[in-house]
Amino acid sequence: MTAYFIRRLLLIVPTFIGITILVFIITRFVPGGPIERMIAEAQMMKAQSGISSGVQSQPLSEDQLKTLKKYYGFDKPVPQAYFEWLWKVLKFDLGTSTRYYDPVWDMIKERLPISIYFGVLSMIAMYSICIPLGIAKAVKHNTGFDNVSSILVFIGYAIPGWVVGVLFLMLFASRWEIFPLGGMMGDEFEDFTLLEQAFDIVWHTALPLLAYVLSSFAVMTFLMKNTLMDNLSSDYVRTAIAKGLPFKKAVFRHAMRNSLIPIATTFGNNISLILTGSFLIEKVFNINGMGLLGFESIVERDYPVVMGILVISSLLFMAGNILSDICVALVDPRVRFE
């Protein structure tokens, strides 16, 4: 098994290079980059100053364009530019934003704690709800509890998380004024005591966290329910019950562990959700997390930020895949990776 995980770790390198090469090439050929944005801004300033004639001319000279291409690295062939970028990444230099002119790592580092905070809380809440709810639905299949909970779960799954967030803001923040309208802390946060600061953060976290969880736990709940029902109907569980084992013990001692195997396979992949989050939910609640930063960098063609987020998210996703295999091996002793 050790040799298997060593091979998986070594495969991270070519996989990472393949992912970054593909996205790097796309960023080179997609229109609307920093140079095109500067040309558009120069044309707009020229038009507002009243100098513009009927025909839009090039506001920048050839020398200025060459200087800009050299500054942003667009004057070099794609392979050379990619390996120079990769060499900087190996030295933990993600470059500088072409929009805000701040170091990319500083921009990511500023938003990373927020994404980790909501990502960890979302995963804890999701698994804490999904596994017990899936077990209860499997044990009480076709009862009133199962039918009503299925309707509620499907309604939560059908409504996008950002729509749930808007509804929450309209009801609980705007109309009833129970929760704040957004953000991560109140205006007087610095003047609060430590306990008041903790309560203030929890108060601001409640609605976004509910919006995250309600839109993402339906699949996990029904996965838990269906796998547990399959195991409860299998021969080894029915034989154990026929020999006199109480049903409750048959569920938790025999069927439960095998039912957790599909859940374990998704655990590592969900780690990547810690960083990506949901940019729409972050936009609704005015949360400056990684999801919103990634979305804005794509819209604004801020390619260094796009590549910086790609580096972190891709590495985290590949590490999550390996973690999923480890979780499967821990849950199912029969699994032996060779």
N, C-alpha and C positions, 0 to 999 in steps of 0.2 A: 504493500500500500504506500510505503514511503516513496518508492521509485515512481509510482503513478503521480503523486502530488508534486514531485520534483519535475516531472515532465510537464505537468500542467503549469507550473510556475515558469518554466522555460518557454512555454508557448505564449506567455503574456507578451514577450518581446516582439515576435513577428506579428501577432494580432494587433498590438498597439501601433506598430509601424504601418500596417495596412489601413487601419481606421484613420489615422492622422494624415496619411498620404492622400486618401480619398477626399477628406474634408478640406485639406489644404489646397488641392487642385481646384475644388469647387469654389473656394473663396477667391481664387485667382481669376476665374473666368465669369463669375457672377457680376453683372453690372451694378452700379450704385455704390462703389467703394469710396474710400476717403478722398481720392483725387476728384472723382465725379461730383462728390458732395461739395468740395471747395469750389469747383467750377460753377455749380448751380448757385451757391451762395454769392459768388462774385457777380454772376449775371443778375441776381436779384438786387444786390446793392447798386449795381450800375443802372438798373431800371428805376429803382427808387430815387436815385439822384437826378433823374431826368436826362441822362446822357444817352440813354438807349435810343437807337434808331429803329427803323422798321424791321431790319434784319438782325437777328441775334448773332453777334460775332463772338469769337473766342476771347474771353476776358484775360486769359493768361498767355504769356509768351511761351515760345518753345523752350527757352532756357528755364523759365519757371516750372514748366511741366517736367523737364528733366530733373530739376532739383527736387521736386516733390516725389517723383518716382524713385529717386535715389534715397530720399529720406525714409520712405515707406517700404523700401526694398523691392519695388516692382520693376527695377531696371535689370534684375538678374534673371537667368533662366529658372524655371520652376524647380528642377532638381537641386540646383545650387542653393536657391532660397530655402527649400525645405530642409536640407541638411544643416544649413546655418541656423534655422529655427530650432531644429532638433538638438543641436549642440548646445544652444542656450537653455533649452528645457532640461538637458542633463546637468546643467550648472544651476538649476532651480531658478532660471530667469524666464518668466513667461512673457516678457515684452512690455510694451507701453500701449495704453489705449489710444486709438486714433481719434476718439471722440472727446474724451475728457483729459487726455495726456497725463493720466496717472498710471503708476505701475499696475499691471494686471493683477499680480499677486496681492497687492494691497487692497484692490477693489474686491477680490474674492474673499480675502481674509476678513474684511469688514462684514461681509454678509454670511460667512460660513457658520458662525455660532447660531444665527437665527435659523438657518436651514437644518442644522443638526438638532437644534432644540425642537422644532416642529416635526422633523422626521422621526426622531426617537419617540416622542410622545405619541405620534400617529401609529407607529408600529406597536408600541406597548398597548395602546387602546384597541387597535385592530385585532391583535391576537387575543387580548383579554376578553373581547366580546365574541369574536368569531368562533373560537374553539368551544367555549361553554354553550353558546347558542346553537352551534352545529350539533353538539352532542345531545342537547335537549330536543332539538327538532328530529333527530334520528330516533331517539328513544320514544318520542311521542308522535311518531309519524301518522299523518292523516287525522290528527286530533284538531280541536279548535285552536289550540296554541300553535300548532304547526302551520295551519292555514292562514291565521291572522298574521303571524310573524313573517310568513313568506310574502304576503301582500305588502307589508311594511318594508321588507328588505328590497323587494323589486321596485317599489316606489322610490326608495332612497337611491337605488342603482340607476333608475331611469332619469332622475333629475341631476344635471351636472352640479358639481360641487360649488362652482361660482354662483350658480342660480340659488342654491341653498344659502350661500353666504349673503346674497342680496336680500333674500327673504328675511334672514336673521337680522340683518341691519335695519330693515324697514320696521320689523316688529319690535325686537328687543332693544335696539339702540335708538331708533328715531321716534317711534310712537311711545313705547313704554319707558324708555331711557334707563333700562336696567344695566346694559353693557355699553362700553364706549363705541364710537363710530369707526375706530380703526387704530392702527399704530401698535406699538409694543409697550408703551408706557405713557403715563399721564404727564401733563405739563409741569407739575410740581414734584416729579419723581425724585429729584435730587434732595428735596427738603424732607422726604419721608424717612421714617426709621427703617431698619432692616426688615422688620416684620411687615410694615406697610408697603415697602417696595416689593416684597415677595407676593403679597396679596394683589398689588397693582398689576404685576406681570401675569398672574393667574387670571385676573379679571379681564385683561386684554387678550389672553390666550383662548378663553373658553369658546367663543364663537368661531374663530378660524379653525380650531381643532375639531369642533363638531362638523364643520363643512368638509374638512379633510376626510374624516372617518366615515361619514355617512355616504360619501360617494365612492368608497373604495373597498368596503368590507363584504359586499354581497357575494362575490366570487369565492372568497375564502370561507364564508359561512356554508355555502352549498357544497363546496368541495369537502369540507369536514363532514357534513351530513351524509353525502352520498357514499364516501369511502367507508364511513362507520356502518352505514346500512349494509353495504356489500360484505363487510367482515362479519356483521351480526348474522347474516344469512349463510355464511360459509359453514362447512362441515365441522371444522374443529371447534367452533363456538357452540353449535347445536349439540355436538357430542358432549361438551363440557356441561351444558345445561341439562342434558338428559341424564348425566351421571349425578345430578343433584347440586351442581354449583349454582349459587344464587345468581339471578340475572344481573344484578348490580356488579358483582365481582367478575362476571363474564365480560361485561362491558369494559370495565376499567383495568382488569388484569390481562385480558386476552385480546379483545378487539381494538382497544384504544391505541396500543402501541403501533400496530400495523396501520391504523388509520392516520397516524401522524406522519407517515412516510411522504405522502404527497405534499403535506404542509411544509415538511422539512426541505423539500426540493425547491420551494419558492422562497424560503427564508433569505437565502443569500442574495437572490435577485432583487428582493425588496430593499436591500441595503442601499442600492443605487438611488432609490426614491428619496433617501434622506437628503440628497443634494438637489435633485431636480425639482421636487415639489410640484406645485401647480402655480404657474405664473398668473392665471386668471384669479385664483383665490387670493394670491398675494396682492394683485392689483386692486381687488375689491376692498380688502382690509388694509390697504396701504402698508404692506409689509415688505421691506427691502431685503428679500431673500435671494437665493441663487436662481430660482426659477424665473423671477422677474428680471434679474440681471441678464440671464441668458436670452430671454425673449427680446429685451430691449437691444442687446448687442447684435442680434440677428436682424432686427428691423432697421437699425441704424448702420448696419454693415461694419460694425466694430470688430474686425476679424481677429485681432490679438486676444480680445476677451472671449470670443467664440472658441478659439483654439485653446485658450487657457482652461475654460470650463470643460471642453472636450477631454483634455488631458486628465483632469481629476475624475470626471464622471466615468470615462472609459476604464481607467485603472480600478476604480471602485467597483464597476460592474463585473470586470473579469475576476477580481478578488472575491466578489459575491458568488460567482459561479463555483469557485473552488470551495468557498464556505458552505454552499449548498451540498456539495458532495460529502464534506465532513459531517454535516448534520444528518444526512441519510445514513452514513456509516455508523453514527452514534445511535440513531433510532433503530436501525435494522441490523442486528449482528450478522445476518446472513450475507450482507453486502461485503464483498471483498474486491477492491479495486486493484487490478493487476496491470 
